[in-house]
Amino acid sequence: MARANATYWLGRGLAAGAERTRWQRLLSSPHYASGARWLNRWGAPAVSLSFLTVGIQTMVNLAAGVTRMPLRRYLPAVTVGCIIWAFMYGTVGFIGWYAVVRLWERSPALTVAVLAAGVAVVVWVVTRRDRAEAVPAAE
Protein backbone atom coordinates (compact mmCIF):
# COMPACT_ATOMS: atom_id res chain seq x y z
CA MET A 1 0.00 0.00 0.00
CA ALA A 2 2.86 2.35 0.88
CA ARG A 3 4.80 1.63 -2.32
CA ALA A 4 1.76 2.01 -4.57
CA ASN A 5 0.79 5.32 -2.99
CA ALA A 6 4.38 6.58 -3.02
CA THR A 7 4.54 5.79 -6.73
CA TYR A 8 1.27 7.68 -7.29
CA TRP A 9 2.60 10.76 -5.49
CA LEU A 10 5.91 10.50 -7.34
CA GLY A 11 3.90 10.58 -10.56
CA ARG A 12 2.03 13.67 -9.42
CA GLY A 13 5.34 15.36 -8.67
CA LEU A 14 6.86 14.30 -11.97
CA ALA A 15 3.94 15.73 -13.91
CA ALA A 16 4.87 19.20 -12.75
CA GLY A 17 8.30 19.52 -14.33
CA ALA A 18 9.71 16.26 -15.62
CA GLU A 19 10.38 17.47 -19.13
CA ARG A 20 13.53 19.28 -18.02
CA THR A 21 14.88 16.56 -15.73
CA ARG A 22 16.35 13.07 -15.93
CA TRP A 23 12.90 11.69 -15.02
CA GLN A 24 11.68 12.46 -18.56
CA ARG A 25 13.38 9.23 -19.68
CA LEU A 26 11.10 7.25 -17.35
CA LEU A 27 7.99 8.90 -18.79
CA SER A 28 9.05 7.97 -22.32
CA SER A 29 9.90 4.35 -21.52
CA PRO A 30 7.94 1.46 -23.08
CA HIS A 31 6.97 0.24 -19.60
CA TYR A 32 5.42 3.60 -18.70
CA ALA A 33 3.61 3.69 -22.06
CA SER A 34 2.18 0.25 -21.33
CA GLY A 35 0.99 1.36 -17.89
CA ALA A 36 -0.55 4.53 -19.33
CA ARG A 37 -2.38 2.48 -22.00
CA TRP A 38 -3.87 0.27 -19.29
CA LEU A 39 -4.96 3.32 -17.35
CA ASN A 40 -6.42 5.07 -20.39
CA ARG A 41 -8.33 1.97 -21.44
CA TRP A 42 -9.69 0.80 -18.10
CA GLY A 43 -9.56 3.84 -15.80
CA ALA A 44 -9.59 3.22 -12.03
CA PRO A 45 -10.13 -0.57 -12.37
CA ALA A 46 -6.75 -0.69 -14.16
CA VAL A 47 -5.14 0.27 -10.87
CA SER A 48 -6.81 -2.68 -9.11
CA LEU A 49 -6.15 -5.14 -11.96
CA SER A 50 -2.51 -4.09 -12.28
CA PHE A 51 -1.82 -5.88 -8.99
CA LEU A 52 -2.39 -9.16 -10.86
CA THR A 53 0.65 -8.42 -13.06
CA VAL A 54 4.38 -8.11 -12.62
CA GLY A 55 5.99 -4.93 -13.92
CA ILE A 56 2.86 -3.12 -15.07
CA GLN A 57 1.65 -2.40 -11.54
CA THR A 58 4.23 0.29 -10.75
CA MET A 59 3.78 2.02 -14.08
CA VAL A 60 -0.02 2.08 -13.76
CA ASN A 61 0.31 3.73 -10.35
CA LEU A 62 2.84 6.17 -11.76
CA ALA A 63 0.54 6.96 -14.70
CA ALA A 64 -2.36 7.51 -12.28
CA GLY A 65 -0.24 10.11 -10.51
CA VAL A 66 1.03 11.76 -13.69
CA THR A 67 -2.52 12.07 -15.04
CA ARG A 68 -3.67 13.30 -11.60
CA MET A 69 -6.36 10.66 -11.15
CA PRO A 70 -8.66 12.00 -8.43
CA LEU A 71 -8.02 10.49 -5.02
CA ARG A 72 -11.71 9.59 -4.66
CA ARG A 73 -11.14 7.11 -7.52
CA TYR A 74 -7.53 6.17 -6.90
CA LEU A 75 -7.69 5.29 -3.19
CA PRO A 76 -10.54 2.74 -3.46
CA ALA A 77 -8.91 1.21 -6.56
CA VAL A 78 -5.47 0.91 -4.95
CA THR A 79 -7.02 -0.51 -1.77
CA VAL A 80 -8.77 -3.26 -3.75
CA GLY A 81 -5.52 -3.92 -5.64
CA CYS A 82 -3.54 -4.21 -2.40
CA ILE A 83 -6.10 -6.66 -1.01
CA ILE A 84 -5.78 -8.74 -4.20
CA TRP A 85 -1.97 -8.62 -3.91
CA ALA A 86 -2.06 -9.64 -0.23
CA PHE A 87 -4.39 -12.55 -0.98
CA MET A 88 -2.19 -13.77 -3.85
CA TYR A 89 1.00 -13.41 -1.84
CA GLY A 90 -0.56 -15.09 1.17
CA THR A 91 -1.87 -18.09 -0.75
CA VAL A 92 -0.22 -18.71 -4.12
CA GLY A 93 3.09 -17.18 -3.05
CA PHE A 94 3.24 -19.19 0.15
CA ILE A 95 2.24 -22.42 -1.58
CA GLY A 96 4.81 -21.78 -4.31
CA TRP A 97 7.57 -21.23 -1.76
CA TYR A 98 6.53 -24.39 0.09
CA ALA A 99 6.68 -26.34 -3.19
CA VAL A 100 10.22 -25.10 -3.88
CA VAL A 101 11.34 -26.08 -0.36
CA ARG A 102 9.82 -29.56 -0.73
CA LEU A 103 11.43 -30.03 -4.15
CA TRP A 104 14.81 -28.93 -2.71
CA GLU A 105 14.48 -31.55 0.03
CA ARG A 106 13.98 -34.25 -2.60
CA SER A 107 16.42 -33.07 -5.26
CA PRO A 108 18.51 -29.91 -5.09
CA ALA A 109 19.74 -30.44 -8.67
CA LEU A 110 16.20 -30.69 -10.01
CA THR A 111 15.24 -27.56 -8.07
CA VAL A 112 18.09 -25.60 -9.62
CA ALA A 113 17.18 -26.93 -13.09
CA VAL A 114 13.49 -25.99 -12.68
CA LEU A 115 14.34 -22.51 -11.40
CA ALA A 116 16.88 -21.98 -14.21
CA ALA A 117 14.28 -23.06 -16.78
CA GLY A 118 11.79 -20.64 -15.24
CA VAL A 119 14.28 -17.78 -15.43
CA ALA A 120 15.10 -18.70 -19.04
CA VAL A 121 11.41 -18.61 -19.99
CA VAL A 122 10.93 -15.20 -18.35
CA VAL A 123 14.02 -13.80 -20.11
CA TRP A 124 12.84 -15.20 -23.45
CA VAL A 125 9.32 -13.74 -23.05
CA VAL A 126 10.60 -10.30 -22.01
CA THR A 127 13.20 -10.22 -24.81
CA ARG A 128 10.63 -11.25 -27.38
CA ARG A 129 8.14 -8.65 -26.14
CA ASP A 130 10.76 -5.89 -26.15
CA ARG A 131 11.84 -6.79 -29.70
CA ALA A 132 8.21 -6.80 -30.87
CA GLU A 133 7.68 -3.33 -29.35
CA ALA A 134 10.87 -2.03 -30.98
CA VAL A 135 9.72 -3.01 -34.48
CA PRO A 136 7.41 -0.32 -35.85
CA ALA A 137 4.02 -1.60 -36.96
CA ALA A 138 3.36 -1.57 -40.69
CA GLU A 139 0.66 0.91 -41.57
Residue pairs with C-beta under 8 A, 6 or more apart in sequence:
1 78
1 79
1 82
3 58
4 57
4 61
4 78
4 81
4 82
5 61
5 78
7 58
7 61
7 62
7 65
8 61
8 62
8 64
8 65
8 69
8 74
8 78
9 65
10 62
10 65
11 61
11 62
11 63
11 64
11 65
11 66
11 67
12 65
12 66
12 68
13 65
14 23
14 26
14 27
14 62
14 65
14 66
15 65
15 66
15 67
15 68
18 24
18 26
18 27
26 32
26 62
27 66
30 130
30 133
31 55
31 56
31 59
32 59
32 62
32 63
34 56
34 59
35 50
35 56
35 58
35 59
35 60
35 61
35 62
35 63
36 59
36 63
36 66
36 67
38 46
38 49
38 50
38 56
38 60
38 63
39 46
39 47
39 60
39 63
39 64
39 67
39 69
42 49
43 73
44 69
44 73
44 74
44 76
44 77
45 77
46 60
46 77
47 60
47 61
47 64
47 69
47 74
47 77
47 78
47 81
48 77
48 78
48 80
48 81
48 84
49 81
50 56
50 57
50 60
50 61
50 81
51 57
51 81
51 82
51 84
51 85
51 88
52 84
52 88
57 81
61 78
64 74
100 111
100 115
103 110
103 111
103 114
104 111
